[in-house]
Amino acid sequence: MIPIIARKEIVMDIHVQPAGPDQRKPKPTDESQLGFGDLLTDHMFIMDFDEGRGWHNPRVVPYQALKMDPAAMGLHYGQEIFEGLKAYRLADGRISLFRPESNIARMNRSAARICMAQLDVPLVLEGMKQLILLDREWVPRSPGTSLYIRPTMIANEPHLGVRPSRSYVFYIIIGPVGAYYKEGLNPVKIYVEDVYIRAAVGGIGEAKTAGNYAASLLAAEKAKEKGFTQVLWLDAVERRYVEEVGTMNMFFVINDEVITAPLNGSILPGITRDSVITILRDWGVKVSERSLAIDEVTAAAESGSLKEAFGAGTAAVISPVGQITYKGTDYVVAGGKMGDLSRRLYDEIVGIQYGQKDDPYGWRYPLTEA
């Protein structure tokens, strides 16, 4: 039993139940073939919430199926949120997280938007830590690999009727990953979607909730059939202003200005997005969080003033864009290659994450054991 102090100075214990030999999975032997999202480790962290009692029974247990009533409200009314972050193996063998407090804070903002319970940040951090340390042999060692961490909360009160649930289950599952895109750092091709929409201002686009991703699937599949890696979404009202792609916030370098969509309620406030903006401003680069019309992007591409375009997100970190296709016209970006600024940002962020560079922002969160 590992005692911790949770919010309001309530002492809670995280019960740790190691998996038996017959519950353990074979670990990957070739880290170059990890892929993304297919392998999960031997254990999970889980805890429960009930109205009037709060969060209780935090535990690390063998990886297992969830027990859920068919009438669980999350299955019927969409109260489900999640996060994504990573753990990295440093050169000295220690394991470090990257800005985990920011992810949990964002999860609480998502929870507030769709009327779910607020998480106790220290309790979640401690549960995450104990889970990772128990499965630390799963943290890969090869360059470019990491351990993906998926915190999730879902409403599990059995009730048919539209209102916020009175009970929730929160869990964390983890697994070793390689590159998110098969292209790696090679520039991707993105398709500008001008028929379907993902989210509107005033909706739930700023929350990391399952429904946002469900809304993106049809357009993403159609784009994939045409040979594109991702969809670039436009605003829901005018279909004019660029917002984000399915898994990343977007940045455009036009002349000497780096432009990204503002946080107006329809896009996800990305942790990597914030990291990029912070670093660029420290470098003295002009960064504008403003509405950017797709016509401005294509005109800049035609004139040569669109120097670079790249996505930023936890999964890929920095993903350069080599081609943007809009209304049947292909616009090549940066000669179809990774731009200098994209490369510099990638090297800086990854260097901080893996402990190869100084961390002036205090973003690394080393765990105490090697």
Secondary structure as UniProt FT lines:
FT   STRAND          2..6
FT   HELIX           7..9
FT   STRAND          10..16
FT   HELIX           21..23
FT   HELIX           31..33
FT   STRAND          43..50
FT   TURN            51..53
FT   STRAND          54..62
FT   TURN            70..71
FT   HELIX           73..77
FT   STRAND          80..82
FT   STRAND          85..89
FT   TURN            91..92
FT   STRAND          95..98
FT   HELIX           100..113
FT   TURN            114..115
FT   HELIX           121..134
FT   HELIX           136..138
FT   TURN            143..144
FT   STRAND          146..155
FT   STRAND          167..177
FT   TURN            182..185
FT   STRAND          188..193
FT   TURN            201..206
FT   HELIX           210..225
FT   TURN            226..227
FT   STRAND          230..234
FT   TURN            236..238
FT   STRAND          241..245
FT   STRAND          249..254
FT   TURN            255..256
FT   STRAND          257..260
FT   HELIX           271..282
FT   TURN            283..284
FT   STRAND          286..289
FT   HELIX           294..303
FT   STRAND          306..313
FT   TURN            314..316
FT   STRAND          317..326
FT   TURN            327..328
FT   STRAND          329..332
FT   HELIX           334..336
FT   HELIX           340..353
FT   TURN            354..355
FT   TURN            360..361
FT   STRAND          364..366
//
